[in-house]
Amino acid sequence: MTETDDESTDRVLEYWGKTKELFRKHPNLSMAAVVFVLGFVAIVIHFPTENGSTTLAGALFGSGAAFIGAWVAERKKTAEDGASDERRRQAAKAYFTPELSRVIAVQIGILDRITVNFIQTSVGKPPIKEDALASFRPRKPLLYPNTIEFKDLSVEDATCLIEFYDATQGIDETVHQWLDIEQRINFNAFVFLMHMVKNSLLIGRQLIDRFSPGKPFGASYPASGTLLSQIDRSIKSADQAMAAHLERNNPGAAWM
């Protein structure tokens, strides 16, 4: 089956596009190929003379070798720069992980206590006396976002970190506003706060999974498992408490 004129034209244009892209991405390698070809052409057609063609070809081949050397050096530098950037990214994640872990651990404790109070108020009992509203305020970070290591994080890691601390800041502002009105909150407020804290932990889970998935929940208590497992446990408890409440009061309803 032969190609039509249109198909041949398309193929030529495709090759031409690839050639231009090659020249754009690897100019040194491309120039090496050009001067090597010119050197061979000079030998074949005896340009400028039969004796002079070998001299010209030798000069062109030498230039080609120089271009290849420059290309190799450029590739090596690019690889070294990429490795250096990756080392900085990993170092930045290691730098933020301890503080992030402490903040998330506090969030887990807050969600656990909110869940208990939600269960209490869900069945008509008063909140636990010891859990004052101020105790539900998240722990504030000291390193984020003012340290220079923040700029070494990848865009994805930095964005996730911003989203997490924005979520905890939203919780802190909400609790602060409520403190101006009263020291304790009712059932509906516990529902609202439980949703906010759960959302912050879902983001926190993504962060820990990216930064240090095997991070222990407590170094002194290995049996407590990893930070990820404790996040999952806390969120599951909250979901089960809400599901039980909905089943009692509104069968078939769903909690997000």
C-alpha positions as CSV (number, residue, x, y, z in Angstrom):
1,M,0.0,0.0,0.0
2,T,1.6,3.3,-1.2
3,E,1.4,6.6,0.5
4,T,-0.6,9.4,-1.0
5,D,0.9,12.8,-1.6
6,D,-0.8,14.2,1.5
7,E,0.5,11.4,3.6
8,S,4.0,11.9,2.3
9,T,3.8,15.7,3.0
10,D,2.5,15.0,6.5
11,R,5.4,12.6,7.2
12,V,8.0,15.2,5.9
13,L,6.4,17.9,8.1
14,E,6.5,15.5,11.1
15,Y,10.2,14.8,10.6
16,W,10.9,18.5,10.0
17,G,9.1,19.3,13.3
18,K,11.1,16.6,15.2
19,T,14.4,18.0,13.7
20,K,13.6,21.5,14.8
21,E,12.7,20.3,18.3
22,L,16.0,18.4,18.4
23,F,18.0,21.5,17.5
24,R,16.1,23.5,20.1
25,K,16.6,21.1,22.9
26,H,20.2,20.0,22.1
27,P,21.9,22.7,20.1
28,N,25.5,21.5,20.8
29,L,24.7,17.9,19.7
30,S,22.8,19.3,16.6
31,M,25.8,21.5,15.6
32,A,28.1,18.5,16.0
33,A,26.0,16.5,13.5
34,V,26.0,19.4,11.1
35,V,29.8,19.9,11.1
36,F,30.4,16.2,10.8
37,V,28.1,16.1,7.8
38,L,29.9,19.1,6.3
39,G,33.2,17.4,6.9
40,F,32.2,14.3,5.0
41,V,30.7,16.4,2.2
42,A,34.0,18.3,1.9
43,I,35.9,15.0,1.5
44,V,33.5,13.6,-1.1
45,I,33.3,16.7,-3.3
46,H,37.0,17.7,-2.7
47,F,36.1,21.1,-1.4
48,P,37.7,23.6,-1.7
49,T,40.4,21.5,-3.4
50,E,41.4,17.8,-3.4
51,N,44.2,18.4,-0.9
52,G,42.5,21.2,1.0
53,S,39.4,19.1,1.6
54,T,41.1,16.8,4.1
55,T,42.4,19.9,6.0
56,L,38.9,21.4,6.1
57,A,37.3,18.1,7.1
58,G,39.8,17.7,9.9
59,A,38.9,21.2,11.2
60,L,35.2,20.4,11.0
61,F,35.6,17.1,12.7
62,G,37.5,18.8,15.5
63,S,34.7,21.4,15.9
64,G,32.2,18.5,16.0
65,A,34.2,16.8,18.8
66,A,34.2,20.1,20.7
67,F,30.4,20.5,20.3
68,I,30.0,16.9,21.6
69,G,32.2,17.7,24.6
70,A,30.1,20.7,25.3
71,W,26.9,18.6,25.1
72,V,28.3,16.0,27.5
73,A,29.3,18.7,30.0
74,E,25.9,20.3,29.7
75,R,24.1,17.0,30.3
76,K,26.3,16.3,33.3
77,K,25.6,19.7,34.8
78,T,21.9,19.3,34.3
79,A,22.0,15.9,36.0
80,E,24.0,17.3,38.9
81,D,21.7,20.3,39.3
82,G,18.7,17.9,39.3
83,A,20.2,15.7,41.9
84,S,21.1,18.8,44.0
85,D,17.5,20.1,43.7
86,E,16.2,16.7,44.8
87,R,18.5,16.6,47.8
88,R,17.3,20.1,48.9
89,R,13.6,19.0,48.5
90,Q,14.2,15.9,50.6
91,A,16.1,18.0,53.2
92,A,13.3,20.5,53.4
93,K,10.7,17.7,54.0
94,A,12.9,16.3,56.7
95,Y,13.1,19.8,58.2
96,F,9.4,20.3,58.4
97,T,8.3,16.8,59.4
98,P,8.9,16.9,63.2
99,E,6.9,20.1,63.7
100,L,4.2,18.9,61.2
101,S,4.0,15.6,63.1
102,R,3.5,17.4,66.4
103,V,0.7,19.6,65.0
104,I,-1.0,16.6,63.4
105,A,-0.8,14.7,66.7
106,V,-2.5,17.5,68.5
107,Q,-5.2,17.5,65.8
108,I,-5.8,13.8,66.3
109,G,-6.2,14.4,70.1
110,I,-8.6,17.3,69.3
111,L,-10.7,15.2,67.0
112,D,-10.8,12.3,69.5
113,R,-12.1,14.7,72.2
114,I,-14.6,16.4,69.9
115,T,-15.9,12.9,68.9
116,V,-16.5,12.0,72.6
117,N,-18.3,15.3,73.2
118,F,-20.3,14.9,70.1
119,I,-21.5,11.4,71.3
120,Q,-22.4,12.9,74.7
121,T,-24.4,15.8,73.3
122,S,-25.9,13.5,70.6
123,V,-27.7,11.5,73.2
124,G,-28.7,14.5,75.3
125,K,-25.9,14.5,77.8
126,P,-23.8,17.6,78.6
127,P,-20.3,18.0,77.2
128,I,-17.3,16.7,79.2
129,K,-16.5,19.4,81.8
130,E,-12.8,19.2,81.4
131,D,-12.9,19.9,77.6
132,A,-13.1,23.7,77.6
133,L,-13.6,25.4,74.2
134,A,-10.1,26.8,74.2
135,S,-8.6,23.3,74.4
136,F,-9.8,22.7,70.8
137,R,-7.4,25.3,69.4
138,P,-4.8,23.8,67.1
139,R,-1.1,24.0,67.8
140,K,0.6,26.8,65.8
141,P,3.7,26.1,63.7
142,L,6.9,28.0,64.4
143,L,8.9,27.1,61.3
144,Y,6.2,27.5,58.6
145,P,6.2,29.7,56.5
146,N,9.1,31.9,57.5
147,T,12.1,29.6,57.2
148,I,14.1,29.6,53.9
149,E,13.7,25.8,53.7
150,F,10.1,26.4,52.6
151,K,11.2,27.5,49.1
152,D,13.1,24.2,48.6
153,L,9.9,22.2,48.7
154,S,8.4,21.0,45.5
155,V,5.3,22.9,44.3
156,E,3.0,20.0,45.2
157,D,4.5,19.6,48.7
158,A,4.4,23.4,49.4
159,T,0.8,23.6,48.2
160,C,-0.3,20.7,50.5
161,L,1.5,22.2,53.4
162,I,-0.2,25.5,52.8
163,E,-3.6,23.8,52.6
164,F,-3.0,22.0,55.9
165,Y,-2.0,25.0,57.9
166,D,-4.8,27.1,56.3
167,A,-7.2,24.5,57.5
168,T,-5.8,24.6,61.1
169,Q,-5.8,28.4,61.0
170,G,-9.5,28.3,60.0
171,I,-10.2,26.1,63.1
172,D,-8.2,28.4,65.4
173,E,-10.1,31.5,64.1
174,T,-13.5,29.7,64.5
175,V,-12.7,28.7,68.1
176,H,-11.4,32.2,68.9
177,Q,-14.6,33.8,67.6
178,W,-16.7,31.4,69.7
179,L,-14.6,32.2,72.8
180,D,-15.8,35.8,72.6
181,I,-19.4,34.5,73.1
182,E,-19.1,31.5,75.4
183,Q,-16.6,29.0,76.9
184,R,-18.6,25.9,76.0
185,I,-20.4,24.9,72.8
186,N,-23.5,22.9,72.0
187,F,-24.2,19.8,69.8
188,N,-24.4,21.7,66.4
189,A,-21.1,23.5,67.1
190,F,-19.4,20.1,67.8
191,V,-20.7,18.8,64.5
192,F,-19.3,21.9,62.7
193,L,-16.0,21.7,64.5
194,M,-15.7,17.9,64.0
195,H,-16.1,18.4,60.2
196,M,-13.4,21.1,60.2
197,V,-10.9,19.0,62.2
198,K,-11.6,15.9,60.2
199,N,-10.9,17.8,57.0
200,S,-7.6,19.2,58.3
201,L,-6.5,15.6,59.2
202,L,-7.4,14.4,55.7
203,I,-5.0,17.0,54.3
204,G,-2.5,16.2,57.0
205,R,-2.7,12.5,56.0
206,Q,-1.7,13.5,52.5
207,L,1.2,15.5,53.8
208,I,2.6,12.7,56.1
209,D,2.2,10.3,53.2
210,R,4.4,12.6,51.1
211,F,6.9,13.7,53.8
212,S,7.4,10.6,56.0
213,P,4.8,7.8,55.6
214,G,6.5,5.6,58.2
215,K,6.6,8.3,60.9
216,P,5.7,6.8,64.3
217,F,2.9,8.4,66.3
218,G,5.0,8.4,69.4
219,A,8.7,7.4,69.5
220,S,8.3,6.4,73.2
221,Y,5.3,4.2,72.5
222,P,5.9,2.0,69.4
223,A,2.7,0.1,70.1
224,S,0.7,3.2,69.1
225,G,1.6,2.6,65.5
226,T,2.3,5.2,62.8
227,L,1.0,8.7,62.5
228,L,-1.0,7.6,59.4
229,S,-2.6,4.8,61.3
230,Q,-3.6,7.1,64.2
231,I,-5.1,9.6,61.7
232,D,-7.1,6.8,60.1
233,R,-8.3,5.5,63.6
234,S,-9.4,9.0,64.7
235,I,-11.3,9.7,61.5
236,K,-12.9,6.3,61.5
237,S,-14.1,6.9,65.1
238,A,-15.6,10.2,64.2
239,D,-17.3,8.7,61.1
240,Q,-18.7,5.9,63.2
241,A,-20.0,8.3,65.8
242,M,-21.8,10.4,63.2
243,A,-23.2,7.3,61.4
244,A,-24.6,6.1,64.7
245,H,-26.2,9.5,65.4
246,L,-27.7,9.6,61.9
247,E,-29.1,6.1,62.2
248,R,-30.8,7.1,65.5
249,N,-32.2,10.3,64.2
250,N,-32.3,10.2,60.4
251,P,-32.0,6.6,59.0
252,G,-30.4,6.5,55.6
253,A,-28.7,9.9,55.8
254,A,-24.9,10.1,55.0
255,W,-22.1,11.9,56.6
256,M,-19.2,13.4,54.5
